[in-house]
Amino acid sequence: MTVRTAMGWHLRQVMATHGMYQTSDLVPLLAERGVHLSREHVYRLVARTPQRLNMEVLAALCDILDCEPNDLLVPTVVEDQTTKTGTGDSGPGIGDLRPIRARVRRPPEDG
């Protein structure tokens, strides 16, 4: 089992607490703060957890929504189950059987 840290993204919930239910409402508010994003980019920012986030965008969102970064980003610990493969030494499987390397030979030439 592997333990890793994942970030929860709560922009949609924080927007809802401030009465903002449409992603297009953010576009002019971000532009007022010098952050120019397309409607599509803002939609992806709200609808999905971003892989990377520009600090200017985060600061503008916190200013617009009057919140702190930890209201938008919440770290959580996730335990990943490791999948068993046929190459491992432990657990039930095929035992001591291992693949044999194939030898490719040319057929003998007649003539």
C-alpha atoms as a printed R data frame, in Angstrom:
    type eleno elety resid chain resno       x       y       z
1   ATOM     1    CA   MET     A     1   0.000   0.000   0.000
2   ATOM     2    CA   THR     A     2   1.301   3.403  -1.001
3   ATOM     3    CA   VAL     A     3   0.393   6.643   0.757
4   ATOM     4    CA   ARG     A     4   0.390   9.924  -1.168
5   ATOM     5    CA   THR     A     5  -0.968  13.433  -0.688
6   ATOM     6    CA   ALA     A     6  -3.642  14.712  -3.046
7   ATOM     7    CA   MET     A     7  -5.087  18.202  -3.196
8   ATOM     8    CA   GLY     A     8  -8.832  18.764  -3.003
9   ATOM     9    CA   TRP     A     9 -10.061  21.689  -5.097
10  ATOM    10    CA   HIS     A    10 -13.122  23.450  -3.657
11  ATOM    11    CA   LEU     A    11 -13.512  26.447  -5.967
12  ATOM    12    CA   ARG     A    12 -17.071  25.527  -6.993
13  ATOM    13    CA   GLN     A    13 -18.193  25.177  -3.362
14  ATOM    14    CA   VAL     A    14 -16.617  28.501  -2.330
15  ATOM    15    CA   MET     A    15 -18.209  30.205  -5.334
16  ATOM    16    CA   ALA     A    16 -21.612  28.795  -4.311
17  ATOM    17    CA   THR     A    17 -21.273  30.158  -0.771
18  ATOM    18    CA   HIS     A    18 -20.788  33.606  -2.329
19  ATOM    19    CA   GLY     A    19 -23.831  33.234  -4.617
20  ATOM    20    CA   MET     A    20 -21.810  32.639  -7.800
21  ATOM    21    CA   TYR     A    21 -23.238  29.715  -9.744
22  ATOM    22    CA   GLN     A    22 -21.977  30.432 -13.278
23  ATOM    23    CA   THR     A    23 -18.341  30.079 -14.238
24  ATOM    24    CA   SER     A    24 -18.671  32.979 -16.684
25  ATOM    25    CA   ASP     A    25 -19.198  35.307 -13.693
26  ATOM    26    CA   LEU     A    26 -15.507  34.945 -12.861
27  ATOM    27    CA   VAL     A    27 -14.177  36.111 -16.253
28  ATOM    28    CA   PRO     A    28 -14.727  39.895 -15.810
29  ATOM    29    CA   LEU     A    29 -13.787  39.765 -12.126
30  ATOM    30    CA   LEU     A    30 -10.476  38.089 -12.976
31  ATOM    31    CA   ALA     A    31  -9.888  40.588 -15.803
32  ATOM    32    CA   GLU     A    32 -10.328  43.484 -13.338
33  ATOM    33    CA   ARG     A    33  -7.408  42.010 -11.386
34  ATOM    34    CA   GLY     A    34  -5.173  41.624 -14.439
35  ATOM    35    CA   VAL     A    35  -5.818  37.904 -15.029
36  ATOM    36    CA   HIS     A    36  -7.120  37.365 -18.562
37  ATOM    37    CA   LEU     A    37  -8.500  33.855 -19.067
38  ATOM    38    CA   SER     A    38 -10.930  32.563 -21.680
39  ATOM    39    CA   ARG     A    39 -14.388  31.329 -20.684
40  ATOM    40    CA   GLU     A    40 -13.311  27.773 -21.484
41  ATOM    41    CA   HIS     A    41 -10.222  28.007 -19.306
42  ATOM    42    CA   VAL     A    42 -12.236  29.397 -16.390
43  ATOM    43    CA   TYR     A    43 -14.775  26.576 -16.820
44  ATOM    44    CA   ARG     A    44 -11.985  23.969 -16.636
45  ATOM    45    CA   LEU     A    45 -10.545  25.765 -13.609
46  ATOM    46    CA   VAL     A    46 -13.880  25.529 -11.795
47  ATOM    47    CA   ALA     A    47 -15.009  22.097 -12.994
48  ATOM    48    CA   ARG     A    48 -11.777  20.121 -12.556
49  ATOM    49    CA   THR     A    49  -8.866  20.082 -10.144
50  ATOM    50    CA   PRO     A    50  -5.971  21.901 -11.851
51  ATOM    51    CA   GLN     A    51  -2.611  20.127 -12.150
52  ATOM    52    CA   ARG     A    52  -0.777  23.467 -11.953
53  ATOM    53    CA   LEU     A    53  -2.033  26.800 -10.697
54  ATOM    54    CA   ASN     A    54  -0.504  30.200 -11.331
55  ATOM    55    CA   MET     A    55   0.004  32.225  -8.151
56  ATOM    56    CA   GLU     A    56  -1.591  35.322  -9.729
57  ATOM    57    CA   VAL     A    57  -4.721  33.305 -10.515
58  ATOM    58    CA   LEU     A    58  -4.849  31.913  -6.972
59  ATOM    59    CA   ALA     A    59  -4.376  35.389  -5.469
60  ATOM    60    CA   ALA     A    60  -7.091  36.831  -7.721
61  ATOM    61    CA   LEU     A    61  -9.526  34.031  -6.814
62  ATOM    62    CA   CYS     A    62  -8.868  34.584  -3.109
63  ATOM    63    CA   ASP     A    63  -9.446  38.326  -3.529
64  ATOM    64    CA   ILE     A    64 -12.674  37.837  -5.513
65  ATOM    65    CA   LEU     A    65 -14.101  35.246  -3.120
66  ATOM    66    CA   ASP     A    66 -12.700  36.886   0.038
67  ATOM    67    CA   CYS     A    67 -11.129  33.644   1.197
68  ATOM    68    CA   GLU     A    68  -7.758  32.114   2.015
69  ATOM    69    CA   PRO     A    69  -5.848  29.652  -0.208
70  ATOM    70    CA   ASN     A    70  -6.559  26.847   2.287
71  ATOM    71    CA   ASP     A    71 -10.292  27.360   1.634
72  ATOM    72    CA   LEU     A    72  -9.722  26.460  -2.019
73  ATOM    73    CA   LEU     A    73  -6.948  23.871  -1.630
74  ATOM    74    CA   VAL     A    74  -7.376  21.119   0.938
75  ATOM    75    CA   PRO     A    75  -4.658  18.453   1.218
76  ATOM    76    CA   THR     A    76  -5.849  14.891   1.790
77  ATOM    77    CA   VAL     A    77  -3.949  11.662   2.344
78  ATOM    78    CA   VAL     A    78  -4.818   8.917  -0.140
79  ATOM    79    CA   GLU     A    79  -3.850   5.277   0.263
80  ATOM    80    CA   ASP     A    80  -3.299   3.540  -3.060
81  ATOM    81    CA   GLN     A    81  -3.655  -0.205  -3.310
82  ATOM    82    CA   THR     A    82  -0.778  -1.739  -5.229
83  ATOM    83    CA   THR     A    83  -1.816  -4.166  -7.904
84  ATOM    84    CA   LYS     A    84  -0.223  -7.576  -8.014
85  ATOM    85    CA   THR     A    85   1.640  -8.495 -11.149
86  ATOM    86    CA   GLY     A    86   2.976 -11.799 -12.356
87  ATOM    87    CA   THR     A    87   6.561 -10.640 -11.882
88  ATOM    88    CA   GLY     A    88   6.464 -10.360  -8.092
89  ATOM    89    CA   ASP     A    89   8.039 -12.950  -5.802
90  ATOM    90    CA   SER     A    90   5.262 -12.976  -3.228
91  ATOM    91    CA   GLY     A    91   1.705 -14.242  -3.182
92  ATOM    92    CA   PRO     A    92  -0.001 -17.004  -5.074
93  ATOM    93    CA   GLY     A    93   0.817 -17.165  -8.718
94  ATOM    94    CA   ILE     A    94   2.581 -19.433 -11.110
95  ATOM    95    CA   GLY     A    95   5.215 -20.466  -8.607
96  ATOM    96    CA   ASP     A    96   8.713 -21.109  -9.945
97  ATOM    97    CA   LEU     A    97   7.694 -20.970 -13.599
98  ATOM    98    CA   ARG     A    98   9.485 -18.274 -15.517
99  ATOM    99    CA   PRO     A    99   9.324 -17.435 -19.214
100 ATOM   100    CA   ILE     A   100  11.984 -18.956 -21.441
101 ATOM   101    CA   ARG     A   101  13.749 -16.697 -23.894
102 ATOM   102    CA   ALA     A   102  12.791 -17.532 -27.468
103 ATOM   103    CA   ARG     A   103  15.466 -18.264 -30.066
104 ATOM   104    CA   VAL     A   104  14.724 -17.265 -33.610
105 ATOM   105    CA   ARG     A   105  16.578 -19.295 -36.224
106 ATOM   106    CA   ARG     A   106  16.611 -19.006 -39.959
107 ATOM   107    CA   PRO     A   107  15.459 -22.014 -41.885
108 ATOM   108    CA   PRO     A   108  18.227 -23.876 -43.685
109 ATOM   109    CA   GLU     A   109  18.794 -22.711 -47.227
110 ATOM   110    CA   ASP     A   110  18.296 -25.324 -49.921
111 ATOM   111    CA   GLY     A   111  20.663 -25.272 -52.703
